Amino acid sequence: MQQPSLFAESEIQLKNKFPSTRYQGSKAKFADWIWHEISHISFQTVLDAFGGTGSVAYKLKDNGKAVTYNDILPFNSIIGKAIIENESVLLSESDINLILEERKNIEYPTFIADNFKDIYYTDDENHWLDIVRYNISTIKNEYKRAIAWFALFQSCIIKRPYNLFHRKNLYVRLMDVKRSFGNKKTWDTPFETHFRNFVHEANNAVFNNGVECHSVNTDALNVDSKFDLVYIDTPYINDKGIGVDYADFYHFLNGLVYYDNWANLIDFESKHHRLKRQYNIWSDKDNIINGFVQLIEHFENSILVFSYRSNGIPSIENIVDILIKHNRHNELRYSRDIKYALSDTKSKEVLIISYPQ
Ligand SMILES: C[S@@+](CC[C@H](N)C(=O)[O-])C[C@H]1O[C@@H](n2cnc3c(N)ncnc32)[C@H](O)[C@@H]1O
C-alpha cells in the first residue's frame, strides 16, 4: 500500500517560495528590484531567454505573467520544468524514499564511480550518485522527475568548493586545515540530507499562477520571437575580458542528464573530465557584440529588458548605440549597490529597458 504523503498539499501550494540556489550570476538578490522597475509596463507573455536558476522567471510567474523560461544548458531547463512550467506536481516522502533506495535486484551502472574517482566527490558519494541518478531516470511523471533532478543538481552544487566543477579539487574539501573560505560542514553533510532538503524547497516553490508557463532548452536565438517582453541576462564578460563559461563551470550536471552518452561527450584530456567544449558567442569577447545585434534583430517587435553590469564588455554605451540604430527608445535604471562577490567592488547592476517604436 502507498504511504500517505507527509506533505499536506494545501500547506505547500500556498508558499510560492523561490528555493535557495548557488549559481554564478544569479539575479535572485535583484529579482524584486527588477520587478519593481518593470511592473508598470503592460505585457502578458514574457520570455526569460537566459534563465539560469529561474529567479526572474519565477518572479514574473508570481506576478501572473505567461512565462517561458529558456536556457541552453539541459540541466537548467529541467530546473525550469520543476519550478516554472510545473503547476501542481510534488514529490511525496514515499517518492523520495524510493529514489534513495539501492535495490538488490537492479544492476546499477557505475559511470561516475568508474570515471570520477578523486575528482569531485568521495568513493561513497560517487556510488550514491550512480544509484540515485539511475532511480531518478525511472520516474515516469516528468514533473516529479524534474523536482528530483532539481534536488540532485542543487545537492551536487552545494557540496562543491566554490560551488563549481571547474577543477579536480576534491582534496580542497578533504584537507584538514583551518579555512578562510567555504563551508566544510556543508560539503561533508551527506548527499541524502541535502537531497531531502532541496526536494522540500522545490515542493514549496511549485504553484499555479492561472496561466500556462513553459520551459525550453535551446540557444536564445532559436526561441520563437512572439513575446510581448523578453528579459535578457546574458553571460557576463568583465572589463578584463574574463567571462563566465557556464557549460564549463557546470558540465558535471549536464553529464548527469546525458549519463548514458556521457563517455562520448567527455574531454578525457582534461584532468577534471569536463565535457568537450562548444563555441558560444557569449564567452567570446571579440564577437559578443554581434550576439547582442542578433538578439535585438531576432526579438525586434518585443520590449527588451537587459540585465547588465556597468563594467561589462561590451559597454552599456555600445549596447544602447546598437539599440538606437535599431530605432528603439531606451531607458536605463541603476540598482542600489549589492555586491556580487568580495572581489567585485566596482560594478553596478543596470537594467536597460528598450521599446520598439
Ligand atoms: C547570467 S546567467 C542567467 C542568470 C539568471 N538570470 C538567474 O537569475 O539565475 C546566463 C545564463 O545563460 C545561459 N546561456 C549561455 N549561453 C546561452 C545561449 N546561447 N542561449 C541561452 N542561454 C544561454 C547560461 O547557461 C546561464 O545560465
The ligand as a MOL file (V3000), in Angstrom:
LIG
                    3D

  0  0  0     0  0            999 V3000
M  V30 BEGIN CTAB
M  V30 COUNTS 27 29 0 0 0
M  V30 BEGIN ATOM
M  V30 1 C 23.8730 35.3210 -16.1910 0
M  V30 2 S 23.2050 33.7000 -16.3080 0 CHG=1
M  V30 3 C 21.4930 33.9880 -16.0520 0
M  V30 4 C 21.1570 34.0680 -14.6000 0
M  V30 5 C 19.6700 34.0900 -14.3320 0
M  V30 6 N 19.0530 35.3470 -14.7100 0
M  V30 7 C 19.4120 33.7890 -12.8610 0
M  V30 8 O 18.8170 34.6330 -12.1600 0
M  V30 9 O 19.8350 32.7470 -12.4030 0 CHG=-1
M  V30 10 C 23.2880 33.3550 -18.0180 0
M  V30 11 C 22.6610 32.0470 -18.4380 0
M  V30 12 O 22.6820 31.9920 -19.8660 0
M  V30 13 C 22.8060 30.6360 -20.2530 0
M  V30 14 N 23.2710 30.6580 -21.6540 0
M  V30 15 C 24.5330 30.7630 -22.1270 0
M  V30 16 N 24.5250 30.8300 -23.4620 0
M  V30 17 C 23.2260 30.7720 -23.8640 0
M  V30 18 C 22.5750 30.8110 -25.1190 0
M  V30 19 N 23.2840 30.9370 -26.2590 0
M  V30 20 N 21.2240 30.7290 -25.1540 0
M  V30 21 C 20.5080 30.5930 -23.9950 0
M  V30 22 N 21.0860 30.5520 -22.7750 0
M  V30 23 C 22.4200 30.6470 -22.7050 0
M  V30 24 C 23.7720 30.0590 -19.2510 0
M  V30 25 O 23.6210 28.6390 -19.1670 0
M  V30 26 C 23.3710 30.7830 -17.9650 0
M  V30 27 O 22.5000 30.0040 -17.1890 0
M  V30 END ATOM
M  V30 BEGIN BOND
M  V30 1 1 1 2
M  V30 2 1 2 3
M  V30 3 1 2 10
M  V30 4 1 3 4
M  V30 5 1 4 5
M  V30 6 1 5 6
M  V30 7 1 5 7
M  V30 8 2 7 8
M  V30 9 1 7 9
M  V30 10 1 10 11
M  V30 11 1 11 12
M  V30 12 1 11 26
M  V30 13 1 12 13
M  V30 14 1 13 14
M  V30 15 1 13 24
M  V30 16 1 14 15
M  V30 17 1 14 23
M  V30 18 2 15 16
M  V30 19 1 16 17
M  V30 20 1 17 18
M  V30 21 2 17 23
M  V30 22 1 18 19
M  V30 23 2 18 20
M  V30 24 1 20 21
M  V30 25 2 21 22
M  V30 26 1 22 23
M  V30 27 1 24 25
M  V30 28 1 24 26
M  V30 29 1 26 27
M  V30 END BOND
M  V30 END CTAB
M  END
